[in-house]
């Protein structure tokens, strides 16, 4: 794992995402082999661990909103969804070698339709699948899942029936976000400086943004981080805001943002708004696009912050 290479991976995300979206459009798309609307009328089980499961959470919610029965499942669960002829089991692993995911998808082989979503089409996961959807994210030289996480979101949305046109604005919006980093990166690092724990908060439809962002702080600079859905924050994490020096990244857009900010003002907590402005936030990092587009690109704020913090801590000999 290397912080400088990780930062380079993050900065390459817009180009990678544009290539993925282009590959998944038109008659040459890997989706073509699955036919039209492959998930309609089926029970969909998205299976993964870590970042792969985080991405699945967003897409499972989008599918349910369209009337399709879908669940994002831990590959490690002791109570997995039962295979069946009406089931599409989607195993998700960037490496294609995640032991739990390979075993979970193999349980469905021969009983459910099985699909592998992976950056390694020659992997063990692909061998357990009837069809393979490649992530096309290239090598992540930093050793951290960032481009593959974003590509997973994009590929799953395309599999779920989201038209490419709904995602096409994402690469340019992310390029603009990263190009403007001199305006927000140092202020954000200064805001988080000294934090014992970084909290990340996002709406249910974009829950992966909070989960993946928290993982980036844990995996890179080895900073304690905790993720919560915005509405649920008012029931489960509000208590932690009583600690002096509470700092959180709020991925804006939930109707419960105002409730979070009410408690933040009362307890002098520091909230950074990512996306659209939030009244009372200590800092605002603007991210363009509608909520779907932002779900593909907003994690780059945490990724770049975590990568820079990681490099600084390594240079100062502060890494455990």
Secondary structure in CASP SS format (residue, H / E / C, confidence):
PFRMAT SS
TARGET T0000
AUTHOR 0000-0000-0000
METHOD secondary structure of the structure
MODEL  1
X C 1.00
X C 1.00
X H 1.00
X H 1.00
X H 1.00
X H 1.00
X H 1.00
X H 1.00
X H 1.00
X H 1.00
X H 1.00
X C 1.00
X H 1.00
X H 1.00
X H 1.00
X H 1.00
X H 1.00
X H 1.00
X H 1.00
X H 1.00
X H 1.00
X H 1.00
X H 1.00
X C 1.00
X C 1.00
X C 1.00
X C 1.00
X C 1.00
X C 1.00
X H 1.00
X H 1.00
X H 1.00
X H 1.00
X H 1.00
X C 1.00
X C 1.00
X C 1.00
X C 1.00
X C 1.00
X C 1.00
X C 1.00
X C 1.00
X E 1.00
X E 1.00
X E 1.00
X E 1.00
X E 1.00
X E 1.00
X C 1.00
X H 1.00
X H 1.00
X H 1.00
X H 1.00
X H 1.00
X H 1.00
X H 1.00
X H 1.00
X H 1.00
X H 1.00
X H 1.00
X H 1.00
X H 1.00
X H 1.00
X H 1.00
X H 1.00
X C 1.00
X C 1.00
X C 1.00
X C 1.00
X E 1.00
X E 1.00
X E 1.00
X E 1.00
X E 1.00
X C 1.00
X C 1.00
X C 1.00
X C 1.00
X C 1.00
X C 1.00
X C 1.00
X C 1.00
X C 1.00
X C 1.00
X C 1.00
X C 1.00
X E 1.00
X E 1.00
X E 1.00
X E 1.00
X E 1.00
X E 1.00
X C 1.00
X C 1.00
X C 1.00
X C 1.00
X C 1.00
X C 1.00
X H 1.00
X H 1.00
X H 1.00
X H 1.00
X H 1.00
X H 1.00
X H 1.00
X H 1.00
X H 1.00
X H 1.00
X E 1.00
X C 1.00
X C 1.00
X E 1.00
X E 1.00
X E 1.00
X E 1.00
X E 1.00
X E 1.00
X E 1.00
X C 1.00
X C 1.00
X C 1.00
X C 1.00
X C 1.00
X H 1.00
X H 1.00
X H 1.00
X H 1.00
X C 1.00
X C 1.00
X C 1.00
X E 1.00
X E 1.00
X E 1.00
X E 1.00
X C 1.00
X C 1.00
X C 1.00
X C 1.00
X C 1.00
X C 1.00
X C 1.00
X C 1.00
X C 1.00
X C 1.00
X C 1.00
X C 1.00
X H 1.00
X H 1.00
X H 1.00
X H 1.00
X H 1.00
X H 1.00
X H 1.00
X H 1.00
X H 1.00
X H 1.00
X H 1.00
X H 1.00
X H 1.00
X C 1.00
X C 1.00
X C 1.00
X C 1.00
X H 1.00
X H 1.00
X H 1.00
X C 1.00
X C 1.00
X C 1.00
X H 1.00
X H 1.00
X H 1.00
X H 1.00
X H 1.00
X H 1.00
X H 1.00
X H 1.00
X H 1.00
X H 1.00
X C 1.00
X H 1.00
X H 1.00
X H 1.00
X H 1.00
X H 1.00
X H 1.00
X H 1.00
X H 1.00
X H 1.00
X H 1.00
X H 1.00
X H 1.00
X C 1.00
X C 1.00
X C 1.00
X C 1.00
X E 1.00
X E 1.00
X E 1.00
X E 1.00
X E 1.00
X E 1.00
X C 1.00
X H 1.00
X H 1.00
X H 1.00
X H 1.00
X H 1.00
X H 1.00
X H 1.00
X H 1.00
X H 1.00
X H 1.00
X H 1.00
X H 1.00
X H 1.00
X H 1.00
X H 1.00
X H 1.00
X C 1.00
X C 1.00
X C 1.00
X C 1.00
X E 1.00
X E 1.00
X E 1.00
X E 1.00
X E 1.00
X E 1.00
X H 1.00
X H 1.00
X H 1.00
X H 1.00
X H 1.00
X H 1.00
X H 1.00
X C 1.00
X H 1.00
X H 1.00
X H 1.00
X H 1.00
X H 1.00
X C 1.00
X C 1.00
X C 1.00
X C 1.00
X E 1.00
X E 1.00
X E 1.00
X E 1.00
X E 1.00
X C 1.00
X C 1.00
X C 1.00
X C 1.00
X C 1.00
X H 1.00
X H 1.00
X H 1.00
X H 1.00
X H 1.00
X H 1.00
X H 1.00
X H 1.00
X H 1.00
X H 1.00
X C 1.00
X C 1.00
X C 1.00
X E 1.00
X E 1.00
X E 1.00
X E 1.00
X E 1.00
X E 1.00
X C 1.00
X C 1.00
X C 1.00
X C 1.00
X C 1.00
X C 1.00
X C 1.00
X E 1.00
X E 1.00
X E 1.00
X E 1.00
X C 1.00
X C 1.00
X C 1.00
X C 1.00
X H 1.00
X H 1.00
X H 1.00
X H 1.00
X H 1.00
X H 1.00
X H 1.00
X C 1.00
X H 1.00
X H 1.00
X H 1.00
X H 1.00
X H 1.00
X H 1.00
X H 1.00
X H 1.00
X H 1.00
X H 1.00
X H 1.00
X H 1.00
X H 1.00
X H 1.00
X H 1.00
X H 1.00
X H 1.00
X C 1.00
X C 1.00
X C 1.00
X C 1.00
X C 1.00
END
